[in-house]
Amino acid sequence: MKAFQHANYPQKLIRHKYQVVAENLVVACRLSLQKMNTNIPYPIRLKTCLRMCVQRLRYAQEKQQALAKQDRRRVATLLAQGKEQMAYYRVESLITNDIHIELLEILELYCELLLARVNIINSIENELDLVSNHMEDGINEAVRALAYSSSLYVPEVKELAQLKELLMCKFGREFIKSLQDNKTGVPEKVIKKCIPELPPEKLVILYLQEIAKTYEVPYSKLEDSDSEISSTVNSNEKMTNSNENSFDNVTDISANQSVLSHSEKPIVSIDNDASYENINEKHPITVRNARMTSEDPQKSLKLSKDMRDKVEFIHPTTAKKDNEAKRTDTDIEELKRRFAALRR
């Protein structure tokens, strides 16, 4: 046993030496990189870092949006199975993810702003110059927002930590510390997105209603909202019928001018992340709805009454049915052609 330990002992020493040499090489590489970075001018370092931040923030947004789409499908399956309480909790986490995506979008805009004004940032001397001369052009707001939410609240974008170090070199360590401790000058919208609270019940129900509508899944609160909408529509129809009796000629002319069939409507409204076939043949103008966010979960287009008559709203489910019907029609036509060829 002693001989076996004595034989293995030199191998352990060799391994330890190799580990020490590797660690020394890593430290030497880091020091050389730091020396190279110090030789590069500050505006070039800031510009490259901002470009990398923009790319990484866009990639993080796309990744989070793909995950949010999967979460909506899971919520739809839970609603189809009748597990509404579990779907409610899933929607709460979905709303927090949407708020994080909104934060990434805001930070991307701030990075684009600083990237366009790198030369102005280079001319700023200190924090007093930043506050006194750059409040209106947005540089002060962008610098404080990015320095505040860089490493704590957006850990998936490591380039923001490098940007924070560059801003620390420019404005000092006390500037960054005051932002993190006291939140001095940080915009309220960024603070709200960084520390999201528990979403209200109304917002969660709105999310569930929209998911149930898009995926055509039963939901108990959706029936109540539909009944309220139908009651308001019926009351409006009664009012219009009473007005039509007094103004028959005027309403007939306006109805003929405003009401259009589906084939005559020039504008079509589709979802933001959906792709539909054969829309441009019938509709020359396509408008994409807004993406579902925590501030506007209903994704509704704000249109006037005159414009609403000219717009056809296409849902993902209706588009799927239309595509399936078109495929069946084409299959039947192909079968007819084959039978005609066989008869010849």
C-alpha positions in Angstrom: 0.0 0.0 0.0 2.8 2.4 0.9 4.6 1.5 -2.4 1.4 2.3 -4.3 1.0 5.7 -2.6 4.7 6.4 -3.2 4.3 5.6 -6.9 1.3 7.9 -7.3 2.8 10.8 -5.3 4.9 12.2 -8.1 1.9 12.2 -10.5 0.0 14.3 -8.0 2.9 16.8 -7.8 3.0 16.9 -11.6 -0.8 17.6 -11.8 -0.4 20.4 -9.2 2.4 22.0 -11.1 0.3 21.9 -14.3 -2.6 23.5 -12.5 -0.4 26.3 -11.2 1.1 26.9 -14.6 -2.3 27.1 -16.2 -3.6 29.5 -13.5 -0.5 31.7 -14.1 -1.1 31.7 -17.9 -4.8 32.8 -17.3 -3.7 35.7 -15.1 -1.0 36.7 -17.6 -3.6 36.7 -20.4 -6.0 38.8 -18.4 -3.3 41.3 -17.6 -2.2 41.6 -21.2 -5.9 42.1 -22.3 -6.2 44.9 -19.7 -3.1 46.5 -21.0 -4.4 46.3 -24.6 -7.7 47.8 -23.5 -6.0 50.7 -21.8 -4.1 51.4 -25.0 -7.4 51.6 -27.0 -9.0 55.0 -26.9 -12.1 55.4 -24.7 -14.6 56.3 -27.4 -13.7 53.2 -29.5 -14.1 50.9 -26.4 -17.4 52.5 -25.6 -18.7 52.3 -29.2 -17.8 48.6 -29.5 -19.3 47.8 -26.1 -22.6 49.6 -27.0 -22.8 47.7 -30.3 -22.3 44.4 -28.5 -24.9 45.4 -26.0 -27.5 46.1 -28.7 -26.9 42.8 -30.4 -27.1 40.8 -27.1 -30.2 42.6 -26.0 -32.0 41.9 -29.3 -31.0 38.2 -29.1 -32.3 38.1 -25.5 -35.6 39.6 -26.6 -36.1 37.1 -29.4 -35.3 34.2 -27.0 -37.7 35.5 -24.3 -40.4 36.0 -26.9 -40.1 32.5 -28.2 -40.3 31.2 -24.6 -43.4 33.4 -24.0 -45.1 31.9 -27.0 -44.5 28.4 -25.6 -45.8 29.5 -22.2 -49.0 30.8 -23.9 -49.6 27.4 -25.5 -49.1 25.7 -22.2 -51.6 28.0 -20.6 -54.1 27.2 -23.4 -53.7 23.5 -22.8 -54.3 24.0 -19.1 -57.5 26.0 -19.9 -58.6 23.2 -22.2 -58.1 20.7 -19.4 -60.1 22.9 -17.0 -57.1 23.7 -14.8 -57.9 27.4 -14.5 -56.1 28.1 -11.2 -52.9 26.5 -12.5 -53.3 28.6 -15.7 -53.7 31.7 -13.5 -50.4 31.1 -11.7 -48.7 30.4 -15.1 -50.0 33.7 -16.5 -48.5 35.6 -13.5 -45.1 34.3 -14.4 -45.8 35.1 -18.1 -46.6 38.7 -17.2 -43.3 39.1 -15.3 -41.5 37.7 -18.4 -43.3 40.2 -20.6 -42.2 43.0 -18.2 -38.6 41.8 -18.5 -38.9 41.8 -22.3 -40.2 45.4 -22.1 -37.1 46.3 -19.9 -34.8 44.8 -22.6 -36.5 46.9 -25.3 -36.0 50.1 -23.2 -32.3 49.3 -22.6 -31.8 48.6 -26.3 -33.2 52.1 -27.1 -30.9 53.7 -24.5 -27.9 51.8 -26.0 -28.9 53.0 -29.5 -29.1 56.6 -28.2 -25.7 56.5 -26.6 -24.2 54.8 -29.7 -25.4 57.7 -31.8 -23.9 60.2 -29.4 -20.6 58.7 -28.4 -18.6 61.8 -29.3 -20.9 63.9 -27.1 -20.3 61.5 -24.2 -16.6 61.7 -24.7 -16.7 65.5 -24.3 -18.6 65.2 -20.9 -16.1 65.9 -18.1 -17.9 64.8 -14.9 -21.4 64.2 -13.3 -22.0 67.9 -12.9 -21.5 68.5 -16.6 -23.8 65.5 -17.3 -26.6 66.9 -15.2 -26.3 70.6 -16.1 -25.9 70.2 -19.9 -27.4 66.9 -21.0 -30.8 66.6 -19.4 -32.8 67.5 -22.5 -30.9 65.3 -25.1 -31.5 62.1 -23.1 -27.9 61.2 -22.4 -28.3 61.7 -18.6 -31.4 59.4 -18.5 -29.8 56.7 -20.6 -26.5 56.7 -18.7 -28.3 56.4 -15.3 -30.8 53.7 -16.5 -28.0 51.5 -18.1 -25.7 51.9 -15.1 -28.6 51.0 -12.6 -30.0 48.0 -14.4 -26.8 46.6 -15.9 -25.6 43.6 -13.9 -28.3 43.2 -11.2 -31.5 43.0 -13.2 -30.2 41.8 -16.6 -27.7 39.1 -15.8 -28.1 37.3 -19.2 -26.4 40.3 -21.0 -22.8 40.3 -19.7 -21.8 43.1 -22.0 -23.9 45.5 -19.8 -21.5 44.8 -16.9 -18.6 45.9 -19.2 -20.6 49.0 -20.1 -21.1 49.7 -16.4 -17.3 49.6 -15.9 -16.7 52.0 -18.7 -19.3 54.4 -17.3 -17.5 54.0 -13.9 -14.2 55.0 -15.5 -15.9 58.1 -16.9 -18.1 59.3 -14.0 -16.5 57.7 -10.9 -17.3 54.9 -8.5 -19.4 57.1 -6.3 -21.7 57.9 -9.2 -22.5 54.2 -9.7 -22.9 53.6 -6.0 -25.4 56.4 -5.6 -27.4 55.0 -8.4 -27.6 51.5 -6.9 -28.3 52.7 -3.4 -30.5 55.8 -3.8 -31.7 55.4 -7.4 -30.9 59.1 -8.0 -32.1 60.2 -11.4 -33.1 56.7 -12.6 -36.4 56.8 -14.7 -39.4 55.5 -12.9 -40.4 53.2 -15.9 -37.0 51.5 -15.6 -37.4 51.0 -11.8 -40.9 49.5 -12.3 -39.6 47.1 -14.9 -36.6 46.1 -12.8 -38.6 45.3 -9.7 -42.0 44.0 -10.9 -44.7 43.5 -8.4 -47.4 40.9 -8.3 -49.7 41.6 -11.3 -53.3 42.7 -10.5 -56.1 40.2 -10.9 -57.7 42.2 -13.7 -54.6 42.1 -15.8 -54.2 38.3 -15.3 -57.8 37.8 -16.3 -57.3 39.9 -19.4 -54.3 37.8 -20.4 -56.4 34.6 -19.8 -59.2 36.0 -21.9 -56.9 36.9 -24.8 -55.2 33.5 -24.7 -58.6 31.7 -24.7 -59.8 33.8 -27.7 -56.6 33.2 -29.8 -56.5 29.4 -29.2 -60.3 29.0 -29.0 -60.2 27.4 -25.6 -63.1 27.5 -23.0 -62.7 29.8 -20.1 -65.3 30.7 -17.4 -64.5 34.4 -17.3 -64.6 34.7 -21.1 -68.3 33.8 -21.2 -69.1 36.6 -18.7 -67.2 39.2 -20.8 -68.8 38.0 -24.0 -72.3 38.3 -22.5 -71.5 41.8 -21.3 -70.3 42.7 -24.8 -73.3 41.2 -26.4 -75.6 43.1 -24.1 -73.9 46.4 -25.0 -74.1 45.5 -28.7 -77.8 44.7 -28.4 -78.5 48.0 -26.7 -76.6 49.8 -29.4 -78.6 48.0 -32.1 -81.8 49.0 -30.4 -80.7 52.7 -30.4 -79.7 52.5 -34.0 -83.0 50.8 -35.0 -85.0 53.6 -33.3 -82.9 56.2 -35.2 -83.2 54.4 -38.5 -87.0 54.7 -38.4 -86.7 58.5 -38.5 -83.8 58.7 -40.9 -84.4 55.9 -43.5 -83.0 57.5 -46.6 -79.8 58.8 -44.9 -78.9 55.5 -43.3 -79.5 53.6 -46.5 -77.0 55.7 -48.4 -74.4 55.6 -45.6 -74.8 51.9 -45.2 -74.2 51.3 -48.9 -71.1 53.4 -48.7 -69.6 52.2 -45.5 -70.5 48.5 -45.2 -68.1 46.4 -47.3 -68.0 42.6 -47.9 -64.9 40.6 -47.0 -63.8 40.5 -50.6 -64.0 44.3 -50.9 -62.2 45.2 -47.7 -58.7 46.6 -48.8 -57.0 46.3 -45.3 -56.4 43.1 -43.4 -55.3 43.0 -39.7 -53.2 40.0 -38.6 -51.2 39.1 -35.5 -47.7 40.4 -35.0 -45.9 37.0 -34.9 -48.1 35.1 -37.4 -47.7 34.3 -41.0 -50.7 33.8 -43.3 -50.9 32.7 -46.9 -52.6 34.4 -49.9 -53.4 37.6 -48.1 -51.9 40.0 -50.6 -54.0 38.7 -53.4 -57.3 39.9 -51.9 -56.0 42.6 -49.6 -53.3 45.1 -50.8 -52.7 46.5 -47.3 -51.7 44.4 -44.3 -51.5 45.7 -40.8 -49.9 43.8 -37.9 -51.4 44.1 -34.5 -49.4 45.2 -31.5 -47.6 42.5 -29.5 -49.2 41.5 -26.2 -47.6 43.5 -23.3 -48.4 44.1 -19.7 -49.6 47.6 -20.5 -51.9 46.5 -23.5 -52.7 42.8 -23.2 -55.7 43.0 -25.6 -53.5 43.7 -28.8 -56.4 45.8 -30.2 -56.0 48.3 -33.0 -57.3 51.8 -32.2 -59.4 52.7 -35.3 -62.2 55.0 -36.1 -65.7 53.8 -37.1 -65.1 54.7 -40.7 -61.8 52.8 -40.9 -63.1 49.8 -39.0 -65.6 49.0 -41.8 -62.6 48.8 -44.2 -60.5 46.4 -42.1 -60.9 42.7 -42.0 -59.6 41.1 -38.8 -58.0 37.7 -39.2 -57.4 35.4 -36.2 -54.9 32.6 -36.2 -57.6 29.9 -35.9 -59.7 31.4 -38.7 -56.6 31.6 -40.9 -55.9 27.9 -40.2 -59.4 26.9 -41.1 -59.2 29.0 -44.4 -55.9 27.3 -45.3 -57.3 23.9 -44.5 -60.4 24.6 -46.7 -58.1 25.8 -49.5 -56.0 22.7 -49.3 -59.1 20.4 -49.4 -60.4 22.3 -52.5 -57.0 21.9 -54.2 -57.0 18.2 -53.4 -60.5 17.7 -54.9 -59.4 19.6 -58.0 -56.3 17.4 -58.4 -58.4 14.3 -58.0 -60.9 15.5 -60.7 -58.0 16.1 -63.0 -56.6 12.6 -62.4 -60.0 11.0 -63.1 -60.3 13.1 -66.3 -56.8 11.9 -67.4 -57.7 8.3 -66.7 -60.9 8.5 -68.8 -58.9 9.8 -71.8 
